[in-house]
Amino acid sequence: MSTLVILGAQWGDEGKGKLTDYLSKKADLVVRYQGGDNAGHTVEIENNKYKLHLIPSGIFYNEKSSIIGNGVVINPKALLKEIEYLNNKGISTSNLRISDRAHIIFPYHIKIDELQEIRKGKEKIGTTVKGIGPCYRDKIDRVGIRMCDIFYRDSFEEKLRKNIKDKNEIIEKIYNAEPLNEDKIVKEYLEYIEEIKKYVIDITVLLDKEIKKGKKVLFEGAQGTLLDIDYGTYPYLTSSHPTSGGVAVGAGVSPFELKKALGIVKAYTTRVGKGPFPTELHDKTGNEIREKGFEFGTTTGRPRRCGWLDIVMLKYSVRINGLTSLALTKVDTLCGFDKLKICTGYELDGEIIDYFPASLETLSRCKPVYEEIDGWGSFEDIEDYDQLPKNARKYIERIEELVGVNVDIVSIGPKRNETIMRKDIF
């Protein structure tokens, strides 16, 4: 039996989709364990580019099960649109399975998400307005509607109508906005659930059986460690647990079954939305990294904030997740720079610290302490690690020294074949 967790070690957008797709060829099952369609993975296969938001990256291997876990919140409309998108491109979704314990996003979640952001004005979180947070809130408030509810049509409709009435009160009385059309939503979602039913099962039973058979299971996270609801830069984060701790709860497996954790790390740092970013570059270099790395959101198209690699953050991520390996992505983006910088510590009120503060007020006062490294030229005809330019190898090996974890995978481009495996980790 072998299990591998793949997660983002930074603020998300590290290239998890490509690496999950790449490693999925060795897996028997691929499981997405948290988040919603606020996430986005881009996978390039040969000359085709695919953009995924809910469906696991393992969907491209028809003989493997692609599973959406109970920790994911699902917008049926978005899911069916994604299924249609893949089917139109010749990709079968017959291997898709959905947890019967996963919660469902409805239009009132999206509406309230939007109204909240408008009301907060300059203090808004910067959500994708996909209804993710409000859906997780209903889950905790014990008024959510789950996939298992769709098998009882009358009960499902009763719960949905009650929730729409309750949410309309909030929409009208708190936000002074127009109420949602109850009958229209009910009719629309009763049609959606009929299309989705065939995918819904108890995935805890499936995973338990397959793990006991010795099958290889790959757990795929969305977003990144610094967006975790507990360990991220609160409140500018997502509403779930992208960290390794979220796997057991979000997929319904014992934490003792999780053997390895691969942290996906971009060769520099990016983030979207608000919040402190110690190594952010507000200059020509930052713009050049953004343009060369195509740093624009898969889901939103928003330009990402860019900066140098932050080792303080990365060491924090290694510790929180128990990372056993790293995959360094977008190394090709750094080609052509004369000098590169790595942040090895923070200066806080005249002292050097090597930990990532919880308080955003404290983090905003942290100034990066840099180590400079010589750059390298372009990558041409690279097939193995030793063919990389000397300074590129120095950069990678310096990261290993600083964080104490091996960089076992190096990604030098978006395609499957632009991947260097230094060690077989799965």
N, C-alpha and C positions, 0 to 999 in steps of 0.2 A: 504494500500500500504506500502511496506517495501523495502528499498534498502540498500545494504551493499557493501562497497568497501573493498576489501582485497588487501593489498599492502605490499611490503617489507619495513621494517623500517631501514634497514642497507644498506649493499652493495650488496644486492641480495643473493640468495641461502639460504634463511631463512627457507624454507619448505612450501612455499605458495601452492605448488601443492597438498600436503596432506590436508592442511586445507581447500582449495577450494573444493576439492573432498568431504571432510567430511561435509562441510556446504551446499554443492550443493543439498543434499537430502532434504533440506528445501526450496530450491529455485525453481522457475518456469522457470527462464532463467538465463544462465551464460554467461557473456560477457567479452571477452578479449579486452582491450582498447588501447594497445600500444605495441611497440617492434616488433620483428620478430622472425625468427628461430635461432637467436643468444641466445635466452633464452631456459631454460630447466626446466621442472617440472617432478619430479619422484613421481608416485603414486603407493602405494602398497595396493592391495586388496586381502585378504586371502593370498594365497601363490604365487600370481602373481605380478610382478613388471612391471609397464608401464612407458615409458619415452616419454613425450610430448614436443614439441617445438613450435608449432603454435596453435594447437587445444585446446580450453578451457578444463579444468579439469572436467567440467560437462558432458563431452561426455559419461561418463560411465552410465549415467541415460538416457535411450533412450526416456523417456516421456518428457524430458526437452529440451528446445532449447539451443544449444551451439552456441554462436555468436562470429564471429571475426569482430571487429569494424574497422571503417575507420582509426583509429590511428595506426593500425598495417600495416606493410609493408610485402607483401606476395611473397615468392618465390614459384611459381606454382609447380615446380619440387619437392621441399621439402614438400609442402602440399600434393601432390598426393602420395608421398612416405609414409607420415605419415598416410594418409587415408588407404592405402594398409596394412600398419603395423598393424593398429587397426583392420581392417576387418579380417586379417589373424588370429588374436587372438580372433575372435568371437565378436568383439565390433562393433556395427552398427554405421555408421556416417550419417544416414538419417536425424538426427536431427541437422546437421550442417548448419549454415547460415553464409554468408559472405557479408560484406558491399559492396555495389556497388561503394562506394567512396574510398575504400582502394587502395593504390598504389602497383604496381607490381615490384618485383625485377627481373632484367634480368642479363644474364651473364656479360654484360659490367659493371654492378655495382660491381659484385664480383671481376672481373679482376682489376678494378681501385682500389678497396679496398686493394687488394693484393699488387699492384704496389706501392701504397702510403706508405704502411707499410714498404716495402723493402727499399724504397727511404729514409725514415726517419731514418733508422738504429737504433742506440741506443735511439733515441728520439721517437720511434714508440709508439702508443697509447696502443697497445696490443689488437686490435679488434679480433673478431672471424673470420674475413675475410669472412663474409656471405653477404657482399654488403649492409648492413643496412644503414650505414652513407651516402654512395653515393646515395642510393635511396631516403632517406629523403632530401638530398641536391637537387635532381632533383625535388622533390615535392615543395620545397621552390622556386626553380628557375623556376617553372611553365613549366617544360618540361616532367614531369612524365606521366606515362600511368596508368590509373585506371581500376578497375574491370568493371566499366560501359562501358569502351571502347571495351570490348571483344564481345559485342553484335552487333558491326558494323565491320565485318571482314575486309572489304577493308580499312576502315579508320584506324583500329588497325594496319594492316600491313604497311600502309603508315607511320604512326607515328613511328612504331618500326624500319623500315628501315632508316628513317631519323636520329633517335637517335643512331643507330649502326654506321652510317657513321660519325656522329659528335663525338662519343666516340672513334672511331678508330683513328681519327685525334689526339686526346689527347693521346691515347695509343702509337701511333707511334712517334709523334713529341715531346712529353714531356717525355715519359718514354722509348723511343727507344725499344719498345717491338713489338711483332708480332700482327697484327690486328686480330680481331675476324672474323669468317666466317659468313657473313651476311645471306646468303641463308640457311645455316644450322640452325641458330638460329630462323629465321622466320618460317621455316618448323616445327621445334621442338615445338615452342610456339603456333603455330596455332593448333597443336594437343592438347596441354595442356588445352587451353581455352575451347575447346569443352567438355572436361571432367569436367571442373570446373563450367561451366555456370549454372547448375542446383542448385547450392548452393547460387548463388548471388542474393541478394534482397536489397531493401532500408530498412536498419535496423532502421532508425530513425522513420519510420512509424510504424514498428512492436513494437518497444520499447514504443512509445507513447501510442499505443492502450493497450498494456499489463499493463503498469503502471497505466493508467486510470481505468483499470479493477480491480486494487488492487492486481495485481500479485507481487510475490516476485522476485526481480532482484538482482543478485550477480555480481559485477564487479570485474574482476580478472586482476591484474597487473602482469607484468614481471619485472625482475631486481629488483632494490631497490631505495629508496629515495636518497641515496648518489651517485647514478648513473644518476640522473636526469640532463638533459642538462643545466638547470638553477641553480639548487640547489645542485648538486653533486660536487665532487672534480674535477672540470674542469681543464684540458681537458680529464682526465682519467675517462670517463663515457660513457654512451650510447647516442643515438641521438634523444631520445624521452623523454616523461614526465611520469615516473613511479609513480609520486606523485598523490595525490587525485585531484589536479588541472587538471591533464591530462584526467580525466574520462569524463567530459562533452564534451570536444572537441573530444576525441578519440572514443566516443560511440554515440555522437549526441543526448545527453539528456540535459535538463536544469540543471544547478548546484543546483537549488533550490529543485530538486527531490532527491538529495543525502542526506540521513539521518544519516547513521552511517559509521564509518571508522575503520576497524580492522587492526592494525599494526602487522605484523608477525616479531617476534624478536627471533633470535637465542640466547641461554643462554650464548654464548660467541660471539666473532666477527670474521668474515672471510671476505676476499676479494680476487679477482683475478686481475691480471694485475698490472700495475705500479701505483705509487702515494703514498703519506704519509699515514701511518697507526700507529697512536700514541700508541696503546696497543699491537702491534704485538710482538709475542714471537719468538725469534730466538734460542730456546733452546730445551731441551728434552721435556719440558711440551708442547710446541707448536707442536712438532712432535707427541706426544702422543694424543693430542686433534685431530689432523688431521687424525691419523690412527683410533682412536676409533669412530670418527664422520663420517668416509668415506668421507672426505672433498676433493673430486675430481669432477671437473665440469661435469654436465650431458651432455652438448653439446660438450665440448672440451676435457674432461678428464684431464685437467690441475689441478695440486695440488693447493689447496687454501691456502693462507696465513692465519694464525690463531693467535688469541690473546684474551685477556680478554674482558669481556663485557664493552662497553664504554657508560656511562650514559650521557656524554656531547653530543655525537652524537645522542643518543636516545631522549633526551629532544628536540633537534633541529628538529628531525623527527616528534615528537609529535606536535610541534608548526606549522611546515610547512604543515602538513597533516590534522590537526584538529582531531587527533586520539581519538576515543571514547572508545576503548578497545585495549588490547594487547593479543597476543597469544604467549606464550613462548615455543619455540621448542628446541629439542636436549638437554633437561635437563638430560636425561639419559647418554649422553656423558660425563658429569662431575662427574658421579659416580666414587668413588674410589680415588679421590684426597684428600689429607689431608687438604690442604688450597686452597681457591679460592680467586680471587681478582676482585674487581669492580672498574673501573675508575670513580671517582666522580668529577674530575676537571682536568684542565691542568695547568702546570706551564709554563708560558711564560715570559722569561727574568726576572725571580725572582718574578713574581706576579702570583697569582692564578686566572684563568679565568674560567667561566662556560658557554662560548658560543663557537660555532663551526666556526672557521675563514673561510672566503672565499678564501683567498690567500693560495696557496699551500706552498709558502715560509714561511708564518707565521705558518701554520699547521705543517710543518716539524720541526719547532723549539719547538713545544709543547711537554712537557714531562708529561706523565700520573701521576696523583695523585691517589693513590690506597687506598681502604678500604679492609681489609682482613676479610674473613668469613670462618668459619670452614666448611670442606667438609662433605660428607656423604657416606654411603656404597652403595650397589646395590639396585635396585628396584625389588621386588619380589611380585607377586600377588597384584599389586596395581590396585584398581578399582575406588577409589575416592580420593579427595584431602587430607583428613585427614589421609589417610594411607601412605602418603609420609613421608620419614624420617624428623624429626624435623628440621634439618639444611637445608634440601631442601626447606621446607616451609619458613624458615627464609630468605633464599636467594631470593625467589620469592617475599615475602612481603617487603623486603628491596628495591627491584626494584620498586615496587609500590610506596613506600614512596618517593623515589628519583625523579621519573618522574611525579607523580601525576595522573596516569592513572591505572585502575585496570587490572590485568592479569586475564582475564576471561576464558582463555583456556590454559591448560598445556599439551604439547605433550611429552610423555615419551618413544616414539618409532616410527618407520616409518609406522606402520599399523594403519588402521582405528580405531581398538578397543584399541589402545594405546593412547587414547586422553581423557583428563579429562575436562569436561565442568563445570566450577564453576558458570556460569551464562548463561542463554539463551539469546543470543545477536541478534538472527535473527528469 
